[in-house]
Amino acid sequence: MNALILRKINFITADKNIKGRGAQNEVKNRFSKLEYVADQFNSDIDLHAEELDVKTTYTEIFPKTIVNEVKSPDIKMDYSMNPYQGCEHGCVYCYARTTHEYWGLGPGLDFERKIFYKKNGAELLRKLFDSKSWKPSAIMTSGNTDCYQPIERKLKLTRSLLEVCLEYKNPVGIITKNSLIERDLDILKELAKNDLVKVVMSVTSLDEEMRSKLEPRTSTAKNKLKTIELLSSNNIPVQILMGPIIPGLNSHEIPVIIEQCAKAGAEWSSYTMVRLNGAIAEIFEKWITQTFPDRAQKVFNQIREVNDGKLGNTISGSRMTGKGNIAAMIHQLFDVNRSKFMTYKERPFNTDLFQRPGGQLNLF
């Protein structure tokens, strides 16, 4: 046997990009003691992108619960549910990438090409709603990975969860980057009649070239605007999330994104600041060095500035907005344009209509 194999080979050459993927490399799982590398006799091994197996695989998992309680001052939701783990959208900055490490996989390419799905999600949600301990409360669908990522077209797990929410009249929120949500317009319209749904469309860039590089398998910028228009024209509340703002890369788009989304019917907007926690920093560095070599260092310096000198930010209370002068200027630019183009409409979720099959109202 050749020399010890201790670290995984970096498969991607500097001049080759994997088409349709955000991450351009795989990085070490922080929980793994071993990595794999070419041995000393083959240290020049460097496979081209087209030689790498990047086919997406899907694996059913069997969780005991589908709804998670959210305990964070940075996130304005009480509960979330995610029918999928891993996300084929391939957003290179995604904070959820590190969750794949708990599955023994990498946060880079593995996160995009090894997708887990919860086929029993609707059954678990119905079981939760039937429990006498459940008090009706809004549940955010997504929050970790996109509930309308490509495989949803076939599996329809998100649709089944929405059907359960409609059946029990429990309010539900949705965060997505995908126009596939239009498929479920029939359910969304019924939920909206009783203030049981809100949709947040994530819009990171209206520059199509930029979007295709930042988040290669999400819907196009043009289609996102069309989706906002369709939903709002059917009286379904739509907000936008500019997430994340990356200073030096898409921060200059704040005014045009807010204006165009407002014209399409979005009622309000919010944003998150980029934070490259853990292995995401290494993934992002590889990506931006290959994709935007002329501005890579500038972007990294500004990301550090908004995160108190670091690439990541785990400080409770400031994770989403950042700190420092650049963060303050971004906040002001966002606030001014939101006030100019949008008027907030207070539409609280309705929790008074919750009922279990048979028409029995929840008496708490």
C-alpha positions as a Markdown table, in Angstrom:
| # | Residue | x | y | z |
|---|---|---|---|---|
| 1 | Met | 0.0 | 0.0 | 0.0 |
| 2 | Asn | 1.3 | 3.5 | -0.8 |
| 3 | Ala | 1.8 | 6.2 | 1.7 |
| 4 | Leu | -0.9 | 7.1 | 4.3 |
| 5 | Ile | -4.1 | 8.5 | 2.8 |
| 6 | Leu | -5.1 | 11.3 | 5.1 |
| 7 | Arg | -6.8 | 14.1 | 3.3 |
| 8 | Lys | -9.3 | 14.3 | 0.4 |
| 9 | Ile | -8.0 | 15.4 | -2.9 |
| 10 | Asn | -9.0 | 18.9 | -4.0 |
| 11 | Phe | -10.5 | 17.7 | -7.3 |
| 12 | Ile | -11.0 | 21.0 | -9.0 |
| 13 | Thr | -8.4 | 22.7 | -11.1 |
| 14 | Ala | -7.9 | 26.5 | -10.9 |
| 15 | Asp | -9.2 | 27.1 | -14.4 |
| 16 | Lys | -12.1 | 24.7 | -14.4 |
| 17 | Asn | -15.6 | 25.3 | -13.0 |
| 18 | Ile | -18.2 | 22.7 | -12.3 |
| 19 | Lys | -21.2 | 23.9 | -14.3 |
| 20 | Gly | -24.4 | 24.2 | -12.3 |
| 21 | Arg | -22.7 | 24.0 | -8.9 |
| 22 | Gly | -22.0 | 26.7 | -6.4 |
| 23 | Ala | -19.2 | 25.0 | -4.4 |
| 24 | Gln | -16.2 | 24.3 | -6.5 |
| 25 | Asn | -14.5 | 21.9 | -4.1 |
| 26 | Glu | -15.2 | 19.6 | -1.1 |
| 27 | Val | -13.7 | 20.4 | 2.3 |
| 28 | Lys | -13.0 | 18.4 | 5.4 |
| 29 | Asn | -15.9 | 17.4 | 7.6 |
| 30 | Arg | -15.0 | 19.0 | 11.0 |
| 31 | Phe | -16.2 | 15.9 | 12.9 |
| 32 | Ser | -14.1 | 13.5 | 10.8 |
| 33 | Lys | -10.7 | 12.4 | 12.1 |
| 34 | Leu | -9.5 | 11.2 | 8.7 |
| 35 | Glu | -9.3 | 12.9 | 5.3 |
| 36 | Tyr | -8.1 | 11.5 | 2.0 |
| 37 | Val | -5.2 | 12.8 | -0.1 |
| 38 | Ala | -3.1 | 11.6 | -2.9 |
| 39 | Asp | -0.1 | 9.8 | -1.6 |
| 40 | Gln | 3.5 | 11.2 | -2.0 |
| 41 | Phe | 4.0 | 9.2 | -5.2 |
| 42 | Asn | 0.8 | 10.7 | -6.9 |
| 43 | Ser | 0.7 | 14.2 | -5.3 |
| 44 | Asp | 0.1 | 15.8 | -8.7 |
| 45 | Ile | -3.4 | 14.2 | -9.1 |
| 46 | Asp | -5.8 | 16.9 | -10.0 |
| 47 | Leu | -9.0 | 15.8 | -11.8 |
| 48 | His | -10.8 | 18.2 | -14.1 |
| 49 | Ala | -14.3 | 19.2 | -13.3 |
| 50 | Glu | -15.7 | 17.1 | -16.2 |
| 51 | Glu | -14.1 | 14.0 | -14.6 |
| 52 | Leu | -15.8 | 14.5 | -11.3 |
| 53 | Asp | -19.1 | 12.7 | -10.5 |
| 54 | Val | -21.5 | 15.6 | -9.7 |
| 55 | Lys | -24.8 | 13.7 | -10.2 |
| 56 | Thr | -27.3 | 14.4 | -7.5 |
| 57 | Thr | -28.6 | 11.5 | -5.4 |
| 58 | Tyr | -31.6 | 11.4 | -3.2 |
| 59 | Thr | -32.0 | 9.4 | 0.0 |
| 60 | Glu | -35.2 | 8.9 | 2.1 |
| 61 | Ile | -34.7 | 9.4 | 5.8 |
| 62 | Phe | -37.1 | 8.7 | 8.6 |
| 63 | Pro | -37.2 | 11.5 | 11.3 |
| 64 | Lys | -39.4 | 11.3 | 14.3 |
| 65 | Thr | -40.4 | 15.0 | 14.1 |
| 66 | Ile | -40.8 | 17.5 | 11.2 |
| 67 | Val | -41.2 | 20.7 | 13.2 |
| 68 | Asn | -38.4 | 22.3 | 15.1 |
| 69 | Glu | -38.7 | 25.0 | 17.8 |
| 70 | Val | -36.6 | 28.1 | 17.0 |
| 71 | Lys | -34.7 | 29.6 | 19.9 |
| 72 | Ser | -32.7 | 32.5 | 18.5 |
| 73 | Pro | -33.1 | 36.3 | 18.9 |
| 74 | Asp | -31.8 | 36.7 | 15.4 |
| 75 | Ile | -34.6 | 34.8 | 13.7 |
| 76 | Lys | -38.2 | 36.0 | 13.9 |
| 77 | Met | -40.0 | 32.7 | 13.9 |
| 78 | Asp | -41.1 | 30.3 | 16.6 |
| 79 | Tyr | -41.1 | 27.0 | 14.6 |
| 80 | Ser | -39.7 | 25.8 | 11.3 |
| 81 | Met | -39.9 | 22.6 | 9.2 |
| 82 | Asn | -37.7 | 21.4 | 6.4 |
| 83 | Pro | -38.8 | 18.6 | 4.2 |
| 84 | Tyr | -35.2 | 18.4 | 2.7 |
| 85 | Gln | -31.7 | 18.3 | 4.0 |
| 86 | Gly | -29.0 | 19.5 | 1.6 |
| 87 | Cys | -30.0 | 21.8 | -1.3 |
| 88 | Glu | -29.4 | 21.4 | -5.0 |
| 89 | His | -29.8 | 25.2 | -5.5 |
| 90 | Gly | -26.1 | 25.4 | -4.7 |
| 91 | Cys | -25.9 | 28.9 | -3.2 |
| 92 | Val | -22.2 | 29.2 | -2.5 |
| 93 | Tyr | -22.7 | 31.3 | 0.7 |
| 94 | Cys | -25.4 | 29.1 | 2.3 |
| 95 | Tyr | -25.1 | 29.0 | 6.1 |
| 96 | Ala | -26.9 | 25.6 | 6.2 |
| 97 | Arg | -24.0 | 23.9 | 4.4 |
| 98 | Thr | -22.3 | 23.0 | 7.7 |
| 99 | Thr | -25.4 | 21.0 | 8.8 |
| 100 | His | -24.4 | 18.3 | 6.3 |
| 101 | Glu | -21.4 | 17.5 | 8.4 |
| 102 | Tyr | -23.7 | 16.0 | 11.0 |
| 103 | Trp | -24.6 | 13.4 | 8.3 |
| 104 | Gly | -20.9 | 12.5 | 7.9 |
| 105 | Leu | -20.7 | 14.4 | 4.6 |
| 106 | Gly | -19.0 | 17.5 | 3.4 |
| 107 | Pro | -20.4 | 21.0 | 3.3 |
| 108 | Gly | -19.2 | 21.7 | -0.2 |
| 109 | Leu | -20.3 | 19.6 | -3.2 |
| 110 | Asp | -21.9 | 16.9 | -0.9 |
| 111 | Phe | -24.4 | 19.5 | 0.3 |
| 112 | Glu | -25.6 | 20.1 | -3.2 |
| 113 | Arg | -25.5 | 16.6 | -4.7 |
| 114 | Lys | -26.5 | 14.4 | -1.7 |
| 115 | Ile | -30.1 | 15.3 | -0.8 |
| 116 | Phe | -32.1 | 13.7 | 2.0 |
| 117 | Tyr | -35.9 | 13.9 | 2.0 |
| 118 | Lys | -38.5 | 13.3 | 4.6 |
| 119 | Lys | -41.3 | 11.4 | 2.8 |
| 120 | Asn | -43.2 | 11.0 | 6.1 |
| 121 | Gly | -43.3 | 14.8 | 6.7 |
| 122 | Ala | -47.0 | 15.2 | 6.3 |
| 123 | Glu | -47.8 | 12.3 | 8.5 |
| 124 | Leu | -45.5 | 13.7 | 11.2 |
| 125 | Leu | -47.1 | 17.2 | 10.9 |
| 126 | Arg | -50.6 | 15.8 | 11.2 |
| 127 | Lys | -49.5 | 13.8 | 14.3 |
| 128 | Leu | -48.2 | 17.1 | 15.8 |
| 129 | Phe | -51.4 | 19.0 | 15.1 |
| 130 | Asp | -53.5 | 16.1 | 16.6 |
| 131 | Ser | -51.5 | 16.4 | 19.8 |
| 132 | Lys | -53.4 | 18.2 | 22.6 |
| 133 | Ser | -50.1 | 19.9 | 23.5 |
| 134 | Trp | -49.9 | 21.8 | 20.2 |
| 135 | Lys | -51.0 | 25.4 | 20.4 |
| 136 | Pro | -51.6 | 26.9 | 17.0 |
| 137 | Ser | -48.6 | 28.9 | 15.9 |
| 138 | Ala | -47.0 | 29.9 | 12.6 |
| 139 | Ile | -44.5 | 27.4 | 11.2 |
| 140 | Met | -41.9 | 28.6 | 8.7 |
| 141 | Thr | -41.3 | 26.2 | 5.9 |
| 142 | Ser | -37.6 | 26.3 | 5.0 |
| 143 | Gly | -35.3 | 28.2 | 7.2 |
| 144 | Asn | -32.6 | 25.7 | 6.6 |
| 145 | Thr | -32.8 | 24.4 | 3.0 |
| 146 | Asp | -35.2 | 25.5 | 0.3 |
| 147 | Cys | -38.6 | 23.7 | 0.4 |
| 148 | Tyr | -39.0 | 24.3 | -3.4 |
| 149 | Gln | -35.7 | 23.0 | -4.6 |
| 150 | Pro | -35.7 | 21.0 | -7.9 |
| 151 | Ile | -36.7 | 17.6 | -6.5 |
| 152 | Glu | -39.9 | 19.1 | -5.0 |
| 153 | Arg | -41.3 | 19.1 | -8.5 |
| 154 | Lys | -41.3 | 15.3 | -8.4 |
| 155 | Leu | -41.8 | 14.4 | -4.7 |
| 156 | Lys | -44.3 | 17.2 | -3.8 |
| 157 | Leu | -43.4 | 17.0 | -0.1 |
| 158 | Thr | -43.9 | 20.7 | 0.5 |
| 159 | Arg | -47.3 | 20.6 | -1.2 |
| 160 | Ser | -48.3 | 17.8 | 1.2 |
| 161 | Leu | -47.2 | 19.9 | 4.2 |
| 162 | Leu | -49.2 | 22.9 | 2.9 |
| 163 | Glu | -52.3 | 20.6 | 2.5 |
| 164 | Val | -52.1 | 19.6 | 6.1 |
| 165 | Cys | -51.8 | 23.2 | 7.2 |
| 166 | Leu | -54.9 | 24.1 | 5.2 |
| 167 | Glu | -56.8 | 21.1 | 6.6 |
| 168 | Tyr | -56.0 | 22.1 | 10.2 |
| 169 | Lys | -56.0 | 25.8 | 9.4 |
| 170 | Asn | -52.6 | 26.3 | 11.0 |
| 171 | Pro | -50.7 | 29.4 | 9.7 |
| 172 | Val | -47.6 | 28.7 | 7.6 |
| 173 | Gly | -44.8 | 30.8 | 6.2 |
| 174 | Ile | -42.6 | 30.0 | 3.2 |
| 175 | Ile | -39.1 | 31.1 | 2.3 |
| 176 | Thr | -37.9 | 30.2 | -1.2 |
| 177 | Lys | -35.8 | 31.2 | -4.2 |
| 178 | Asn | -37.7 | 29.1 | -6.6 |
| 179 | Ser | -40.7 | 29.9 | -8.9 |
| 180 | Leu | -41.9 | 26.3 | -8.4 |
| 181 | Ile | -44.1 | 27.7 | -5.6 |
| 182 | Glu | -46.5 | 28.9 | -8.4 |
| 183 | Arg | -47.5 | 25.2 | -8.8 |
| 184 | Asp | -49.2 | 25.4 | -5.4 |
| 185 | Leu | -51.1 | 28.6 | -6.1 |
| 186 | Asp | -54.4 | 26.8 | -5.4 |
| 187 | Ile | -53.5 | 25.9 | -1.8 |
| 188 | Leu | -51.9 | 29.3 | -1.2 |
| 189 | Lys | -55.0 | 31.2 | -2.3 |
| 190 | Glu | -57.2 | 29.2 | 0.1 |
| 191 | Leu | -54.7 | 29.8 | 3.0 |
| 192 | Ala | -54.5 | 33.5 | 2.2 |
| 193 | Lys | -58.3 | 33.9 | 2.4 |
| 194 | Asn | -58.0 | 33.4 | 6.2 |
| 195 | Asp | -54.6 | 35.1 | 6.8 |
| 196 | Leu | -52.9 | 31.7 | 7.1 |
| 197 | Val | -49.9 | 32.2 | 4.8 |
| 198 | Lys | -47.0 | 34.6 | 4.0 |
| 199 | Val | -44.4 | 34.1 | 1.4 |
| 200 | Val | -40.8 | 35.4 | 1.5 |
| 201 | Met | -39.0 | 35.4 | -1.9 |
| 202 | Ser | -35.3 | 35.5 | -1.5 |
| 203 | Val | -33.7 | 37.8 | -4.1 |
| 204 | Thr | -30.0 | 38.2 | -3.9 |
| 205 | Ser | -29.3 | 39.8 | -7.3 |
| 206 | Leu | -31.2 | 41.0 | -10.3 |
| 207 | Asp | -28.0 | 40.8 | -12.4 |
| 208 | Glu | -28.6 | 37.4 | -14.1 |
| 209 | Glu | -24.9 | 36.7 | -14.6 |
| 210 | Met | -24.2 | 37.3 | -10.9 |
| 211 | Arg | -27.2 | 35.2 | -9.8 |
| 212 | Ser | -26.2 | 32.3 | -11.9 |
| 213 | Lys | -22.8 | 32.3 | -10.3 |
| 214 | Leu | -24.0 | 32.9 | -6.7 |
| 215 | Glu | -26.9 | 30.5 | -6.7 |
| 216 | Pro | -26.7 | 28.5 | -9.9 |
| 217 | Arg | -29.9 | 26.3 | -9.7 |
| 218 | Thr | -32.3 | 28.8 | -8.3 |
| 219 | Ser | -34.9 | 30.5 | -10.5 |
| 220 | Thr | -33.8 | 33.4 | -12.7 |
| 221 | Ala | -34.1 | 36.9 | -11.4 |
| 222 | Lys | -36.8 | 37.6 | -14.1 |
| 223 | Asn | -38.8 | 34.6 | -13.0 |
| 224 | Lys | -38.6 | 35.6 | -9.3 |
| 225 | Leu | -40.1 | 39.0 | -10.2 |
| 226 | Lys | -42.9 | 37.2 | -12.2 |
| 227 | Thr | -43.6 | 35.0 | -9.2 |
| 228 | Ile | -43.9 | 37.9 | -6.8 |
| 229 | Glu | -46.3 | 39.5 | -9.2 |
| 230 | Leu | -48.4 | 36.4 | -9.6 |
| 231 | Leu | -48.7 | 35.8 | -5.8 |
| 232 | Ser | -49.4 | 39.4 | -4.9 |
| 233 | Ser | -52.1 | 39.6 | -7.7 |
| 234 | Asn | -53.8 | 36.7 | -5.9 |
| 235 | Asn | -53.8 | 38.6 | -2.6 |
| 236 | Ile | -51.1 | 36.3 | -1.2 |
| 237 | Pro | -48.8 | 38.5 | 1.0 |
| 238 | Val | -45.2 | 38.6 | -0.4 |
| 239 | Gln | -42.1 | 40.0 | 1.2 |
| 240 | Ile | -38.6 | 39.8 | -0.1 |
| 241 | Leu | -35.4 | 38.8 | 1.7 |
| 242 | Met | -32.1 | 40.1 | 0.3 |
| 243 | Gly | -30.1 | 37.3 | 1.8 |
| 244 | Pro | -27.3 | 37.7 | 2.0 |
| 245 | Ile | -25.9 | 41.1 | 1.3 |
| 246 | Ile | -22.3 | 40.6 | 0.3 |
| 247 | Pro | -20.4 | 43.9 | 0.5 |
| 248 | Gly | -18.4 | 44.6 | -2.6 |
| 249 | Leu | -20.4 | 42.0 | -4.6 |
| 250 | Asn | -24.1 | 42.7 | -4.5 |
| 251 | Ser | -24.6 | 45.5 | -2.0 |
| 252 | His | -24.8 | 48.1 | -4.7 |
| 253 | Glu | -28.0 | 46.4 | -6.0 |
| 254 | Ile | -30.0 | 47.2 | -2.9 |
| 255 | Pro | -32.0 | 50.2 | -4.4 |
| 256 | Val | -32.9 | 48.4 | -7.7 |
| 257 | Ile | -33.8 | 45.2 | -6.0 |
| 258 | Ile | -36.2 | 46.9 | -3.6 |
| 259 | Glu | -37.7 | 49.1 | -6.3 |
| 260 | Gln | -38.3 | 46.3 | -8.8 |
| 261 | Cys | -39.7 | 43.9 | -6.2 |
| 262 | Ala | -42.0 | 46.6 | -4.9 |
| 263 | Lys | -43.3 | 47.3 | -8.4 |
| 264 | Ala | -43.9 | 43.5 | -8.7 |
| 265 | Gly | -46.1 | 43.7 | -5.6 |
| 266 | Ala | -43.8 | 42.9 | -2.7 |
| 267 | Glu | -45.1 | 44.5 | 0.5 |
| 268 | Trp | -41.9 | 44.7 | 2.6 |
| 269 | Ser | -38.3 | 43.7 | 2.6 |
| 270 | Ser | -35.6 | 42.6 | 4.9 |
| 271 | Tyr | -32.0 | 41.5 | 4.6 |
| 272 | Thr | -29.3 | 39.4 | 6.2 |
| 273 | Met | -25.5 | 40.1 | 6.1 |
| 274 | Val | -23.2 | 37.5 | 4.8 |
| 275 | Arg | -21.4 | 35.4 | 7.4 |
| 276 | Leu | -19.0 | 32.6 | 6.4 |
| 277 | Asn | -19.0 | 30.3 | 9.4 |
| 278 | Gly | -16.7 | 27.3 | 9.6 |
| 279 | Ala | -16.0 | 25.5 | 6.4 |
| 280 | Ile | -18.2 | 27.9 | 4.4 |
| 281 | Ala | -15.3 | 30.4 | 4.4 |
| 282 | Glu | -13.1 | 27.9 | 2.6 |
| 283 | Ile | -15.8 | 27.1 | 0.0 |
| 284 | Phe | -16.5 | 30.8 | -0.6 |
| 285 | Glu | -12.8 | 31.6 | -0.9 |
| 286 | Lys | -12.3 | 28.9 | -3.6 |
| 287 | Trp | -15.4 | 30.1 | -5.4 |
| 288 | Ile | -14.7 | 33.9 | -5.4 |
| 289 | Thr | -11.0 | 33.4 | -6.3 |
| 290 | Gln | -12.0 | 31.4 | -9.4 |
| 291 | Thr | -15.1 | 33.5 | -10.3 |
| 292 | Phe | -14.1 | 37.1 | -9.4 |
| 293 | Pro | -10.3 | 37.1 | -8.9 |
| 294 | Asp | -10.1 | 40.8 | -9.5 |
| 295 | Arg | -12.2 | 41.7 | -6.5 |
| 296 | Ala | -11.8 | 38.7 | -4.2 |
| 297 | Gln | -9.5 | 40.4 | -1.7 |
| 298 | Lys | -11.7 | 43.5 | -1.5 |
| 299 | Val | -14.8 | 41.4 | -0.8 |
| 300 | Phe | -13.0 | 39.4 | 1.8 |
| 301 | Asn | -11.8 | 42.5 | 3.6 |
| 302 | Gln | -15.3 | 44.0 | 3.7 |
| 303 | Ile | -16.8 | 40.7 | 4.9 |
| 304 | Arg | -14.3 | 40.8 | 7.8 |
| 305 | Glu | -15.2 | 44.4 | 8.5 |
| 306 | Val | -18.9 | 43.8 | 8.9 |
| 307 | Asn | -18.2 | 40.7 | 11.0 |
| 308 | Asp | -16.0 | 42.3 | 13.7 |
| 309 | Gly | -12.8 | 41.3 | 12.0 |
| 310 | Lys | -13.8 | 37.8 | 11.2 |
| 311 | Leu | -15.3 | 36.0 | 8.2 |
| 312 | Gly | -18.0 | 34.4 | 10.3 |
| 313 | Asn | -20.3 | 35.7 | 13.0 |
| 314 | Thr | -21.9 | 33.6 | 15.7 |
| 315 | Ile | -22.6 | 36.4 | 18.1 |
| 316 | Ser | -26.3 | 36.3 | 19.1 |
| 317 | Gly | -28.2 | 39.5 | 18.2 |
| 318 | Ser | -25.8 | 40.7 | 15.5 |
| 319 | Arg | -25.5 | 37.7 | 13.2 |
| 320 | Met | -27.9 | 39.0 | 10.6 |
| 321 | Thr | -27.0 | 42.7 | 10.5 |
| 322 | Gly | -23.3 | 42.9 | 11.1 |
| 323 | Lys | -21.2 | 45.6 | 12.8 |
| 324 | Gly | -19.1 | 48.6 | 11.8 |
| 325 | Asn | -19.2 | 51.5 | 9.3 |
| 326 | Ile | -19.9 | 49.4 | 6.2 |
| 327 | Ala | -22.7 | 47.5 | 8.0 |
| 328 | Ala | -24.2 | 50.9 | 9.1 |
| 329 | Met | -24.0 | 52.3 | 5.6 |
| 330 | Ile | -25.7 | 49.2 | 4.2 |
| 331 | His | -28.5 | 49.4 | 6.8 |
| 332 | Gln | -29.1 | 53.1 | 6.0 |
| 333 | Leu | -29.2 | 52.5 | 2.2 |
| 334 | Phe | -31.6 | 49.6 | 2.7 |
| 335 | Asp | -33.8 | 51.5 | 5.1 |
| 336 | Val | -34.0 | 54.6 | 2.9 |
| 337 | Asn | -35.0 | 52.7 | -0.2 |
| 338 | Arg | -37.5 | 50.5 | 1.6 |
| 339 | Ser | -39.2 | 53.6 | 3.0 |
| 340 | Lys | -39.2 | 55.1 | -0.5 |
| 341 | Phe | -40.7 | 52.2 | -2.4 |
| 342 | Met | -42.6 | 50.1 | 0.2 |
| 343 | Thr | -45.4 | 50.6 | 2.7 |
| 344 | Tyr | -45.6 | 47.9 | 5.3 |
| 345 | Lys | -49.0 | 46.3 | 5.6 |
| 346 | Glu | -49.6 | 44.7 | 9.0 |
| 347 | Arg | -51.0 | 41.2 | 8.3 |
| 348 | Pro | -50.7 | 39.1 | 11.4 |
| 349 | Phe | -51.1 | 35.3 | 11.1 |
| 350 | Asn | -54.5 | 34.1 | 12.1 |
| 351 | Thr | -54.3 | 31.5 | 14.8 |
| 352 | Asp | -58.0 | 31.5 | 15.8 |
| 353 | Leu | -59.2 | 29.1 | 13.2 |
| 354 | Phe | -57.1 | 26.1 | 14.1 |
| 355 | Gln | -59.3 | 23.0 | 14.1 |
| 356 | Arg | -58.8 | 19.2 | 14.1 |
| 357 | Pro | -60.6 | 16.9 | 11.8 |
| 358 | Gly | -64.3 | 16.7 | 12.7 |
| 359 | Gly | -64.5 | 20.4 | 13.3 |
| 360 | Gln | -63.4 | 20.5 | 16.9 |
| 361 | Leu | -61.8 | 23.8 | 17.7 |
| 362 | Asn | -58.6 | 23.8 | 19.7 |
| 363 | Leu | -59.5 | 25.0 | 23.2 |
| 364 | Phe | -55.9 | 25.2 | 24.3 |
